[in-house]
Protein backbone atom coordinates (compact mmCIF):
# COMPACT_ATOMS: atom_id res chain seq x y z
CA UNK A 1 0.00 0.00 0.00
CA UNK A 2 1.33 3.41 -0.96
CA UNK A 3 -0.17 6.71 0.03
CA UNK A 4 0.12 9.97 -1.84
CA UNK A 5 2.56 12.65 -0.75
CA UNK A 6 1.21 14.79 2.09
CA UNK A 7 2.68 17.80 3.87
CA UNK A 8 3.72 17.75 7.48
CA UNK A 9 1.10 19.05 9.91
CA UNK A 10 3.97 20.87 11.64
CA UNK A 11 4.68 23.03 8.60
CA UNK A 12 3.71 26.67 9.08
CA UNK A 13 1.45 28.16 6.40
CA UNK A 14 2.68 25.75 3.75
CA UNK A 15 6.18 27.26 3.66
CA UNK A 16 9.40 25.33 4.23
CA UNK A 17 7.51 22.06 4.34
CA UNK A 18 8.45 18.47 4.24
CA UNK A 19 6.24 15.96 2.48
CA UNK A 20 5.85 12.32 3.45
CA UNK A 21 4.72 9.31 1.47
CA UNK A 22 4.12 6.30 3.68
CA UNK A 23 4.34 2.67 2.63
CA UNK A 24 3.86 -0.52 4.61
CA UNK A 25 7.62 -1.11 4.89
CA UNK A 26 9.06 2.41 4.63
CA UNK A 27 8.37 6.15 4.50
CA UNK A 28 9.77 8.61 1.96
CA UNK A 29 10.47 12.20 3.06
CA UNK A 30 11.24 15.11 0.74
CA UNK A 31 11.44 18.89 0.65
CA UNK A 32 8.15 20.17 -0.77
CA UNK A 33 9.88 23.27 -2.14
CA UNK A 34 12.40 21.13 -4.10
CA UNK A 35 10.85 17.72 -4.79
CA UNK A 36 13.09 17.22 -7.80
CA UNK A 37 16.04 16.81 -5.42
CA UNK A 38 14.78 13.39 -4.39
CA UNK A 39 13.77 11.91 -1.09
CA UNK A 40 15.15 10.14 1.96
CA UNK A 41 13.69 6.72 2.71
CA UNK A 42 13.31 5.40 6.26
CA UNK A 43 12.32 1.89 7.34
CA UNK A 44 8.77 1.86 8.74
CA UNK A 45 10.01 0.94 12.23
CA UNK A 46 12.35 3.96 12.34
CA UNK A 47 9.68 6.30 10.98
CA UNK A 48 7.19 5.06 13.57
CA UNK A 49 9.72 5.52 16.40
CA UNK A 50 10.48 9.06 15.16
CA UNK A 51 6.77 9.98 15.15
CA UNK A 52 6.26 8.51 18.64
CA UNK A 53 9.19 10.52 20.02
CA UNK A 54 7.94 13.66 18.27
CA UNK A 55 4.45 13.27 19.73
CA UNK A 56 5.90 12.59 23.18
CA UNK A 57 7.85 15.85 23.04
CA UNK A 58 11.21 14.11 23.08
CA UNK A 59 12.41 15.95 19.97
MOPAC internal coordinates of N, CA, C and O (Angstrom, degrees):
PM7 1SCF
backbone

  N    0.0000 0     0.00 0     0.00 0    0    0    0
  C    1.4523 1     0.00 0     0.00 0    1    0    0
  C    1.5200 1   109.60 1     0.00 0    2    1    0
  O    1.2310 1   120.30 1   -49.79 1    3    2    1
  N    1.2912 1   117.03 1   130.21 1    3    2    1
  C    1.4555 1   122.86 1   177.54 1    5    3    2
  C    1.5147 1   108.67 1  -123.54 1    6    5    3
  O    1.2310 1   120.87 1   -44.83 1    7    6    5
  N    1.3078 1   115.93 1   135.17 1    7    6    5
  C    1.4593 1   119.42 1   174.95 1    9    7    6
  C    1.5135 1   108.80 1   -98.39 1   10    9    7
  O    1.2310 1   120.86 1   -13.38 1   11   10    9
  N    1.3180 1   115.97 1   166.62 1   11   10    9
  C    1.4581 1   120.89 1   174.79 1   13   11   10
  C    1.5198 1   109.16 1   -76.37 1   14   13   11
  O    1.2310 1   120.76 1   -15.57 1   15   14   13
  N    1.3135 1   116.15 1   164.43 1   15   14   13
  C    1.4584 1   120.84 1   174.87 1   17   15   14
  C    1.5168 1   108.88 1   -64.06 1   18   17   15
  O    1.2310 1   120.32 1   -41.82 1   19   18   17
  N    1.3333 1   116.98 1   138.18 1   19   18   17
  C    1.4620 1   121.24 1   173.46 1   21   19   18
  C    1.5220 1   108.70 1  -138.59 1   22   21   19
  O    1.2310 1   121.01 1   -30.42 1   23   22   21
  N    1.3268 1   115.67 1   149.58 1   23   22   21
  C    1.4596 1   121.06 1  -178.04 1   25   23   22
  C    1.5212 1   110.78 1   -81.58 1   26   25   23
  O    1.2310 1   121.62 1   -28.82 1   27   26   25
  N    1.3017 1   114.50 1   151.18 1   27   26   25
  C    1.4533 1   121.47 1   178.10 1   29   27   26
  C    1.5240 1   110.52 1   -61.98 1   30   29   27
  O    1.2310 1   120.23 1   -41.07 1   31   30   29
  N    1.3091 1   117.17 1   138.93 1   31   30   29
  C    1.4645 1   120.99 1   176.11 1   33   31   30
  C    1.5212 1   110.82 1   -72.03 1   34   33   31
  O    1.2310 1   119.96 1   167.56 1   35   34   33
  N    1.3263 1   117.68 1   -12.44 1   35   34   33
  C    1.4603 1   122.15 1   178.64 1   37   35   34
  C    1.5243 1   112.22 1   -87.98 1   38   37   35
  O    1.2310 1   119.77 1   175.50 1   39   38   37
  N    1.3073 1   118.04 1    -4.50 1   39   38   37
  C    1.4603 1   121.16 1  -179.09 1   41   39   38
  C    1.5215 1   110.06 1   -76.99 1   42   41   39
  O    1.2310 1   120.57 1   -47.00 1   43   42   41
  N    1.3070 1   116.51 1   133.00 1   43   42   41
  C    1.4653 1   121.79 1  -177.46 1   45   43   42
  C    1.5208 1   111.06 1   -86.51 1   46   45   43
  O    1.2310 1   120.50 1   -59.61 1   47   46   45
  N    1.3134 1   116.65 1   120.39 1   47   46   45
  C    1.4633 1   123.15 1   173.97 1   49   47   46
  C    1.5278 1   114.39 1    53.16 1   50   49   47
  O    1.2310 1   119.85 1  -153.10 1   51   50   49
  N    1.2976 1   117.89 1    26.90 1   51   50   49
  C    1.4529 1   121.36 1   176.68 1   53   51   50
  C    1.5179 1   114.80 1    76.40 1   54   53   51
  O    1.2310 1   119.81 1  -176.05 1   55   54   53
  N    1.3171 1   117.97 1     3.95 1   55   54   53
  C    1.4679 1   120.91 1   179.81 1   57   55   54
  C    1.5251 1   110.08 1   -98.46 1   58   57   55
  O    1.2310 1   120.70 1   -30.02 1   59   58   57
  N    1.3198 1   116.26 1   149.98 1   59   58   57
  C    1.4631 1   121.89 1   177.35 1   61   59   58
  C    1.5261 1   111.73 1    49.70 1   62   61   59
  O    1.2310 1   120.85 1  -128.99 1   63   62   61
  N    1.3005 1   115.97 1    51.01 1   63   62   61
  C    1.4557 1   122.07 1  -173.87 1   65   63   62
  C    1.5212 1   112.56 1   -96.81 1   66   65   63
  O    1.2310 1   122.15 1   -22.99 1   67   66   65
  N    1.2962 1   113.48 1   157.01 1   67   66   65
  C    1.4524 1   119.68 1   164.71 1   69   67   66
  C    1.5130 1   106.50 1  -110.62 1   70   69   67
  O    1.2310 1   121.40 1   -29.48 1   71   70   69
  N    1.3215 1   114.93 1   150.52 1   71   70   69
  C    1.4567 1   121.37 1   176.15 1   73   71   70
  C    1.5158 1   107.69 1  -117.71 1   74   73   71
  O    1.2310 1   121.25 1   -31.83 1   75   74   73
  N    1.3187 1   115.21 1   148.17 1   75   74   73
  C    1.4647 1   121.47 1  -178.70 1   77   75   74
  C    1.5176 1   108.57 1  -127.58 1   78   77   75
  O    1.2310 1   121.59 1   -38.00 1   79   78   77
  N    1.3178 1   114.56 1   142.00 1   79   78   77
  C    1.4638 1   121.89 1   172.49 1   81   79   78
  C    1.5223 1   105.12 1  -128.65 1   82   81   79
  O    1.2310 1   120.55 1   -65.15 1   83   82   81
  N    1.3155 1   116.56 1   114.85 1   83   82   81
  C    1.4572 1   121.37 1  -174.58 1   85   83   82
  C    1.5216 1   111.82 1   -99.26 1   86   85   83
  O    1.2310 1   121.51 1   -40.99 1   87   86   85
  N    1.3043 1   114.72 1   139.01 1   87   86   85
  C    1.4563 1   124.19 1   177.17 1   89   87   86
  C    1.5255 1   107.66 1  -121.77 1   90   89   87
  O    1.2310 1   120.08 1    -7.20 1   91   90   89
  N    1.2854 1   117.45 1   172.80 1   91   90   89
  C    1.4606 1   121.17 1   177.57 1   93   91   90
  C    1.5265 1   110.65 1   -64.18 1   94   93   91
  O    1.2310 1   120.05 1   139.43 1   95   94   93
  N    1.3227 1   117.50 1   -40.57 1   95   94   93
  C    1.4694 1   121.13 1  -174.35 1   97   95   94
  C    1.5221 1   114.75 1  -103.69 1   98   97   95
  O    1.2310 1   119.62 1   169.31 1   99   98   97
  N    1.3240 1   118.32 1   -10.69 1   99   98   97
  C    1.4627 1   120.30 1  -178.34 1  101   99   98
  C    1.5211 1   110.54 1  -158.57 1  102  101   99
  O    1.2310 1   121.34 1    -7.62 1  103  102  101
  N    1.3413 1   115.04 1   172.38 1  103  102  101
  C    1.4663 1   122.21 1   174.21 1  105  103  102
  C    1.5206 1   107.64 1  -133.80 1  106  105  103
  O    1.2310 1   120.76 1   -44.55 1  107  106  105
  N    1.3266 1   116.16 1   135.45 1  107  106  105
  C    1.4571 1   122.34 1   175.62 1  109  107  106
  C    1.5254 1   108.06 1  -100.29 1  110  109  107
  O    1.2310 1   120.69 1   -40.70 1  111  110  109
  N    1.3248 1   116.29 1   139.30 1  111  110  109
  C    1.4623 1   122.21 1   179.13 1  113  111  110
  C    1.5238 1   107.76 1  -128.76 1  114  113  111
  O    1.2310 1   120.62 1   -45.24 1  115  114  113
  N    1.3341 1   116.41 1   134.76 1  115  114  113
  C    1.4621 1   120.29 1   178.75 1  117  115  114
  C    1.5245 1   110.37 1  -144.43 1  118  117  115
  O    1.2310 1   121.17 1   -15.94 1  119  118  117
  N    1.3100 1   115.36 1   164.06 1  119  118  117
  C    1.4578 1   123.86 1   175.38 1  121  119  118
  C    1.5241 1   107.94 1   -80.56 1  122  121  119
  O    1.2310 1   120.18 1   -60.44 1  123  122  121
  N    1.3232 1   117.25 1   119.56 1  123  122  121
  C    1.4680 1   119.60 1  -177.28 1  125  123  122
  C    1.5242 1   112.32 1   -68.41 1  126  125  123
  O    1.2310 1   120.02 1   157.73 1  127  126  125
  N    1.3214 1   117.56 1   -22.27 1  127  126  125
  C    1.4565 1   120.61 1   179.21 1  129  127  126
  C    1.5342 1   111.46 1   -79.24 1  130  129  127
  O    1.2310 1   120.41 1   158.14 1  131  130  129
  N    1.3443 1   116.83 1   -21.86 1  131  130  129
  C    1.4651 1   122.04 1  -177.69 1  133  131  130
  C    1.5300 1   111.25 1  -138.93 1  134  133  131
  O    1.2310 1   119.68 1  -120.47 1  135  134  133
  N    1.3202 1   118.22 1    59.53 1  135  134  133
  C    1.4613 1   119.69 1  -175.90 1  137  135  134
  C    1.5287 1   113.91 1   -63.73 1  138  137  135
  O    1.2310 1   120.67 1   158.87 1  139  138  137
  N    1.3095 1   116.32 1   -21.13 1  139  138  137
  C    1.4683 1   119.75 1   179.91 1  141  139  138
  C    1.5265 1   111.90 1   -70.32 1  142  141  139
  O    1.2310 1   119.79 1   168.80 1  143  142  141
  N    1.3058 1   118.00 1   -11.20 1  143  142  141
  C    1.4678 1   121.53 1   179.17 1  145  143  142
  C    1.5232 1   112.52 1   -82.40 1  146  145  143
  O    1.2310 1   120.08 1  -179.81 1  147  146  145
  N    1.3082 1   117.46 1     0.19 1  147  146  145
  C    1.4564 1   120.98 1   176.38 1  149  147  146
  C    1.5182 1   112.77 1    96.30 1  150  149  147
  O    1.2310 1   121.64 1    13.00 1  151  150  149
  N    1.3138 1   114.46 1  -167.00 1  151  150  149
  C    1.4569 1   120.23 1  -176.73 1  153  151  150
  C    1.5255 1   110.04 1  -141.66 1  154  153  151
  O    1.2310 1   121.28 1   -14.00 1  155  154  153
  N    1.3166 1   115.15 1   166.00 1  155  154  153
  C    1.4580 1   122.51 1   173.14 1  157  155  154
  C    1.5202 1   105.90 1  -108.97 1  158  157  155
  O    1.2310 1   120.48 1   -45.39 1  159  158  157
  N    1.3049 1   116.69 1   134.61 1  159  158  157
  C    1.4684 1   121.31 1  -179.31 1  161  159  158
  C    1.5192 1   109.63 1  -109.02 1  162  161  159
  O    1.2310 1   121.12 1   -47.99 1  163  162  161
  N    1.3360 1   115.46 1   132.01 1  163  162  161
  C    1.4560 1   122.69 1   178.65 1  165  163  162
  C    1.5228 1   109.28 1  -118.49 1  166  165  163
  O    1.2310 1   119.86 1   -38.67 1  167  166  165
  N    1.3356 1   117.87 1   141.33 1  167  166  165
  C    1.4638 1   119.58 1   172.03 1  169  167  166
  C    1.5324 1   109.41 1   -59.72 1  170  169  167
  O    1.2310 1   120.57 1   -31.85 1  171  170  169
  N    1.3185 1   116.51 1   148.15 1  171  170  169
  C    1.4655 1   120.89 1  -177.27 1  173  171  170
  C    1.5227 1   112.17 1   -56.51 1  174  173  171
  O    1.2310 1   119.64 1   142.24 1  175  174  173
  N    1.3231 1   118.30 1   -37.76 1  175  174  173
  C    1.4658 1   120.61 1  -179.36 1  177  175  174
  C    1.5314 1   111.48 1   -64.63 1  178  177  175
  O    1.2310 1   120.30 1   141.01 1  179  178  177
  N    1.3341 1   117.03 1   -38.99 1  179  178  177
  C    1.4664 1   120.36 1   178.57 1  181  179  178
  C    1.5250 1   111.06 1   -70.80 1  182  181  179
  O    1.2310 1   120.18 1   140.06 1  183  182  181
  N    1.3143 1   117.26 1   -39.94 1  183  182  181
  C    1.4560 1   121.54 1   178.75 1  185  183  182
  C    1.5280 1   109.92 1   -63.45 1  186  185  183
  O    1.2310 1   120.48 1   136.33 1  187  186  185
  N    1.3112 1   116.69 1   -43.67 1  187  186  185
  C    1.4600 1   121.12 1   178.78 1  189  187  186
  C    1.5272 1   111.15 1   -62.48 1  190  189  187
  O    1.2310 1   120.07 1   136.30 1  191  190  189
  N    1.3211 1   117.48 1   -43.70 1  191  190  189
  C    1.4676 1   121.81 1   178.62 1  193  191  190
  C    1.5285 1   110.46 1   -62.99 1  194  193  191
  O    1.2310 1   120.05 1   139.14 1  195  194  193
  N    1.3290 1   117.51 1   -40.86 1  195  194  193
  C    1.4606 1   121.96 1   177.37 1  197  195  194
  C    1.5286 1   110.35 1   -59.86 1  198  197  195
  O    1.2310 1   120.16 1   131.65 1  199  198  197
  N    1.3316 1   117.31 1   -48.35 1  199  198  197
  C    1.4634 1   120.84 1  -179.23 1  201  199  198
  C    1.5235 1   111.40 1   -63.86 1  202  201  199
  O    1.2310 1   119.72 1   140.61 1  203  202  201
  N    1.3195 1   118.14 1   -39.39 1  203  202  201
  C    1.4699 1   121.13 1   177.57 1  205  203  202
  C    1.5234 1   110.91 1   -61.90 1  206  205  203
  O    1.2310 1   120.16 1   134.83 1  207  206  205
  N    1.3259 1   117.31 1   -45.17 1  207  206  205
  C    1.4617 1   121.27 1   179.10 1  209  207  206
  C    1.5281 1   110.97 1   -65.28 1  210  209  207
  O    1.2310 1   120.47 1   141.01 1  211  210  209
  N    1.3143 1   116.71 1   -38.99 1  211  210  209
  C    1.4685 1   121.06 1   178.38 1  213  211  210
  C    1.5192 1   110.02 1   -62.60 1  214  213  211
  O    1.2310 1   120.20 1   132.25 1  215  214  213
  N    1.3092 1   117.23 1   -47.75 1  215  214  213
  C    1.4707 1   121.71 1  -179.78 1  217  215  214
  C    1.5237 1   112.15 1   -64.68 1  218  217  215
  O    1.2310 1   120.65 1   148.78 1  219  218  217
  N    1.3224 1   116.37 1   -31.22 1  219  218  217
  C    1.4697 1   121.33 1  -179.10 1  221  219  218
  C    1.5270 1   112.16 1   -82.32 1  222  221  219
  O    1.2310 1   120.45 1   178.38 1  223  222  221
  N    1.3454 1   116.74 1    -1.62 1  223  222  221
  C    1.4468 1   120.77 1   179.37 1  225  223  222
  C    1.5127 1   114.31 1    77.05 1  226  225  223
  O    1.2310 1   120.17 1  -161.96 1  227  226  225
  N    1.3103 1   117.28 1    18.04 1  227  226  225
  C    1.4551 1   121.46 1  -179.20 1  229  227  226
  C    1.5287 1   112.73 1   -81.96 1  230  229  227
  O    1.2310 1   120.46 1   167.00 1  231  230  229
  N    1.3174 1   116.72 1   -13.00 1  231  230  229
  C    1.4662 1   120.78 1  -179.37 1  233  231  230
  C    1.5081 1   111.16 1  -116.53 1  234  233  231
  O    1.2310 1   120.10 1   180.00 1  235  234  233

